[in-house]
């Protein structure tokens, strides 16, 4: 079955919205950074077509077709954005969007290249730039380069202190290196801005238990 992230993956058939978020997921003791998600607003034609296919194939067919469309949309978006880069017409936001596409395709080194270009060329709002740093942190985290991930998540929350997704990702990165105290502080920052944040509430409890467990034991991060 297609994931919730897949059902929200593109703005239309060929272009991506300039809003990308990464999240952290925690369930049954397993902790991982969630998938990239970029909003998808499908056209009425797509809905009508999919509705017809659904009637022919039954409920399960709907999700299969949606997944195929998502993959095609990724390829189409990548092709168009790469052409913009090749002809030196790409804006900083388009470099960011291309990085987002490459993240979704799990081409992390390629994604980093375009996200770094977006940062170098960025001239827009700094709070939006925080999203680029967050995406770059996600790319590093996905390659198990935790220190680099932390550095970029920290830049994201410095630029946008209320960016709870980045705070959660920062907390997850600190957890990865077993820096429990800093992880706890990151989740507490999320809860200052969003007291009902389910990710932070769940992770906070887990990390608090770790802090208590290792209380009094010297840590290389103290």
C-alpha positions as a Python dict, from the first residue, in 0.01 Angstrom:
ca = {
    (1, 'X'): (0, 0, 0),
    (2, 'X'): (126, 348, -84),
    (3, 'X'): (241, 552, 215),
    (4, 'X'): (79, 872, 337),
    (5, 'X'): (387, 1059, 216),
    (6, 'X'): (337, 918, -134),
    (7, 'X'): (-23, 1040, -136),
    (8, 'X'): (102, 1396, -80),
    (9, 'X'): (414, 1392, -296),
    (10, 'X'): (380, 1664, -563),
    (11, 'X'): (199, 1988, -624),
    (12, 'X'): (94, 1892, -976),
    (13, 'X'): (214, 1670, -1259),
    (14, 'X'): (550, 1840, -1312),
    (15, 'X'): (638, 2086, -1036),
    (16, 'X'): (694, 2063, -662),
    (17, 'X'): (577, 2309, -400),
    (18, 'X'): (851, 2501, -214),
    (19, 'X'): (751, 2352, 118),
    (20, 'X'): (929, 2039, 231),
    (21, 'X'): (920, 1886, 575),
    (22, 'X'): (1095, 1597, 734),
    (23, 'X'): (957, 1432, 1043),
    (24, 'X'): (1058, 1183, 1306),
    (25, 'X'): (858, 868, 1374),
    (26, 'X'): (861, 655, 1689),
    (27, 'X'): (654, 341, 1733),
    (28, 'X'): (690, 38, 1958),
    (29, 'X'): (1040, 140, 2061),
    (30, 'X'): (1170, 176, 1704),
    (31, 'X'): (1288, 523, 1613),
    (32, 'X'): (1351, 658, 1266),
    (33, 'X'): (1344, 980, 1071),
    (34, 'X'): (1026, 987, 868),
    (35, 'X'): (995, 1019, 494),
    (36, 'X'): (1010, 1344, 308),
    (37, 'X'): (666, 1470, 218),
    (38, 'X'): (578, 1739, -35),
    (39, 'X'): (213, 1842, -89),
    (40, 'X'): (29, 1697, -390),
    (41, 'X'): (-275, 1870, -531),
    (42, 'X'): (-405, 1640, -804),
    (43, 'X'): (-614, 1770, -1091),
    (44, 'X'): (-985, 1695, -1133),
    (45, 'X'): (-901, 1491, -1441),
    (46, 'X'): (-676, 1265, -1239),
    (47, 'X'): (-948, 1208, -981),
    (48, 'X'): (-1205, 1127, -1250),
    (49, 'X'): (-965, 890, -1423),
    (50, 'X'): (-866, 718, -1101),
    (51, 'X'): (-1228, 691, -998),
    (52, 'X'): (-1307, 506, -1320),
    (53, 'X'): (-1010, 275, -1276),
    (54, 'X'): (-1116, 213, -917),
    (55, 'X'): (-1460, 96, -1032),
    (56, 'X'): (-1297, -147, -1275),
    (57, 'X'): (-1023, -282, -1050),
    (58, 'X'): (-1172, -258, -702),
    (59, 'X'): (-1040, -72, -397),
    (60, 'X'): (-686, -211, -395),
    (61, 'X'): (-624, -100, -751),
    (62, 'X'): (-664, 265, -651),
    (63, 'X'): (-354, 264, -434),
    (64, 'X'): (-148, 82, -697),
    (65, 'X'): (-239, 336, -963),
    (66, 'X'): (-171, 625, -726),
    (67, 'X'): (174, 487, -655),
    (68, 'X'): (251, 455, -1026),
    (69, 'X'): (140, 814, -1083),
    (70, 'X'): (357, 937, -797),
    (71, 'X'): (663, 770, -946),
    (72, 'X'): (592, 916, -1288),
    (73, 'X'): (542, 1260, -1138),
    (74, 'X'): (880, 1234, -965),
    (75, 'X'): (1050, 1151, -1293),
    (76, 'X'): (871, 1431, -1476),
    (77, 'X'): (954, 1683, -1205),
    (78, 'X'): (1318, 1575, -1200),
    (79, 'X'): (1345, 1600, -1577),
    (80, 'X'): (1200, 1950, -1592),
    (81, 'X'): (1404, 2082, -1300),
    (82, 'X'): (1726, 1928, -1431),
    (83, 'X'): (1667, 2104, -1762),
    (84, 'X'): (1628, 2433, -1574),
    (85, 'X'): (1961, 2369, -1401),
    (86, 'X'): (2133, 2267, -1726),
    (87, 'X'): (2028, 2589, -1896),
    (88, 'X'): (2125, 2801, -1592),
    (89, 'X'): (1764, 2915, -1546),
    (90, 'X'): (1700, 2748, -1210),
    (91, 'X'): (1606, 2969, -918),
    (92, 'X'): (1724, 2893, -562),
    (93, 'X'): (1378, 2753, -486),
    (94, 'X'): (1402, 2524, -789),
    (95, 'X'): (1740, 2395, -669),
    (96, 'X'): (1566, 2323, -340),
    (97, 'X'): (1277, 2150, -516),
    (98, 'X'): (1520, 1939, -718),
    (99, 'X'): (1697, 1845, -396),
    (100, 'X'): (1358, 1744, -253),
    (101, 'X'): (1290, 1522, -554),
    (102, 'X'): (1629, 1354, -516),
    (103, 'X'): (1565, 1299, -146),
    (104, 'X'): (1236, 1131, -230),
    (105, 'X'): (1424, 912, -479),
    (106, 'X'): (1679, 837, -204),
    (107, 'X'): (1967, 977, -410),
    (108, 'X'): (2117, 1146, -107),
    (109, 'X'): (2457, 1266, -240),
    (110, 'X'): (2283, 1416, -544),
    (111, 'X'): (2021, 1575, -321),
    (112, 'X'): (2292, 1731, -107),
    (113, 'X'): (2456, 1887, -411),
    (114, 'X'): (2139, 2067, -516),
    (115, 'X'): (2042, 2167, -163),
    (116, 'X'): (2386, 2317, -108),
    (117, 'X'): (2345, 2513, -432),
    (118, 'X'): (2008, 2638, -308),
    (119, 'X'): (2169, 2765, 12),
    (120, 'X'): (2447, 2943, -178),
    (121, 'X'): (2200, 3118, -408),
    (122, 'X'): (1921, 3181, -155),
    (123, 'X'): (1788, 3537, -143),
    (124, 'X'): (1442, 3479, 1),
    (125, 'X'): (1303, 3469, 355),
    (126, 'X'): (1537, 3318, 615),
    (127, 'X'): (1258, 3114, 770),
    (128, 'X'): (1209, 2945, 435),
    (129, 'X'): (1585, 2890, 415),
    (130, 'X'): (1549, 2694, 738),
    (131, 'X'): (1356, 2433, 539),
    (132, 'X'): (1652, 2389, 306),
    (133, 'X'): (1889, 2334, 600),
    (134, 'X'): (1641, 2087, 747),
    (135, 'X'): (1628, 1896, 418),
    (136, 'X'): (2007, 1893, 399),
    (137, 'X'): (2022, 1762, 754),
    (138, 'X'): (1783, 1485, 653),
    (139, 'X'): (2010, 1390, 362),
    (140, 'X'): (2311, 1364, 592),
    (141, 'X'): (2114, 1169, 853),
    (142, 'X'): (1999, 926, 586),
    (143, 'X'): (2364, 857, 507),
    (144, 'X'): (2442, 803, 879),
    (145, 'X'): (2647, 1125, 887),
    (146, 'X'): (2501, 1230, 1218),
    (147, 'X'): (2738, 1514, 1306),
    (148, 'X'): (2673, 1688, 975),
    (149, 'X'): (2300, 1631, 1020),
    (150, 'X'): (2310, 1791, 1364),
    (151, 'X'): (2499, 2092, 1229),
    (152, 'X'): (2236, 2158, 964),
    (153, 'X'): (1938, 2098, 1191),
    (154, 'X'): (2089, 2346, 1437),
    (155, 'X'): (2113, 2604, 1159),
    (156, 'X'): (1749, 2537, 1072),
    (157, 'X'): (1622, 2605, 1424),
    (158, 'X'): (1849, 2908, 1458),
    (159, 'X'): (1690, 3060, 1148),
    (160, 'X'): (1339, 2952, 1249),
    (161, 'X'): (1312, 2888, 1626),
    (162, 'X'): (953, 2765, 1598),
    (163, 'X'): (1034, 2502, 1336),
    (164, 'X'): (917, 2198, 1531),
    (165, 'X'): (995, 1945, 1257),
    (166, 'X'): (1360, 2049, 1266),
    (167, 'X'): (1365, 2036, 1647),
    (168, 'X'): (1230, 1680, 1635),
    (169, 'X'): (1488, 1584, 1374),
    (170, 'X'): (1760, 1739, 1586),
    (171, 'X'): (1640, 1540, 1886),
    (172, 'X'): (1643, 1221, 1680),
    (173, 'X'): (1999, 1294, 1567),
    (174, 'X'): (2115, 1347, 1924),
    (175, 'X'): (1949, 1018, 2014),
    (176, 'X'): (2140, 849, 1734),
    (177, 'X'): (2469, 940, 1900),
    (178, 'X'): (2324, 867, 2247),
    (179, 'X'): (2348, 1229, 2360),
    (180, 'X'): (2038, 1193, 2575),
    (181, 'X'): (2043, 1530, 2752),
    (182, 'X'): (2063, 1731, 2432),
    (183, 'X'): (1799, 1510, 2272),
    (184, 'X'): (1567, 1583, 2563),
    (185, 'X'): (1625, 1958, 2530),
    (186, 'X'): (1543, 1942, 2159),
    (187, 'X'): (1211, 1766, 2220),
    (188, 'X'): (1130, 2012, 2499),
    (189, 'X'): (1184, 2295, 2252),
    (190, 'X'): (929, 2137, 2021),
    (191, 'X'): (680, 2115, 2307),
    (192, 'X'): (727, 2482, 2391),
    (193, 'X'): (589, 2568, 2049),
    (194, 'X'): (351, 2274, 2013),
    (195, 'X'): (256, 2121, 2351),
    (196, 'X'): (50, 1846, 2184),
    (197, 'X'): (316, 1737, 1936),
    (198, 'X'): (277, 1358, 1940),
    (199, 'X'): (628, 1285, 1816),
    (200, 'X'): (794, 1504, 2077),
    (201, 'X'): (572, 1375, 2359),
    (202, 'X'): (652, 1014, 2277),
    (203, 'X'): (1023, 1075, 2228),
    (204, 'X'): (1049, 1293, 2537),
    (205, 'X'): (928, 1009, 2758),
    (206, 'X'): (1174, 764, 2601),
    (207, 'X'): (1468, 1003, 2633),
    (208, 'X'): (1378, 1104, 2990),
    (209, 'X'): (1403, 739, 3089),
    (210, 'X'): (1750, 725, 2931),
    (211, 'X'): (1862, 1040, 3112),
    (212, 'X'): (1751, 890, 3444),
    (213, 'X'): (1912, 556, 3363),
    (214, 'X'): (2252, 716, 3302),
    (215, 'X'): (2230, 985, 3571),
    (216, 'X'): (2562, 1016, 3753),
    (217, 'X'): (2752, 826, 3483),
    (218, 'X'): (3007, 1046, 3301),
    (219, 'X'): (2926, 1110, 2936),
    (220, 'X'): (3161, 1232, 2663),
    (221, 'X'): (2892, 1486, 2571),
    (222, 'X'): (2876, 1653, 2916),
}
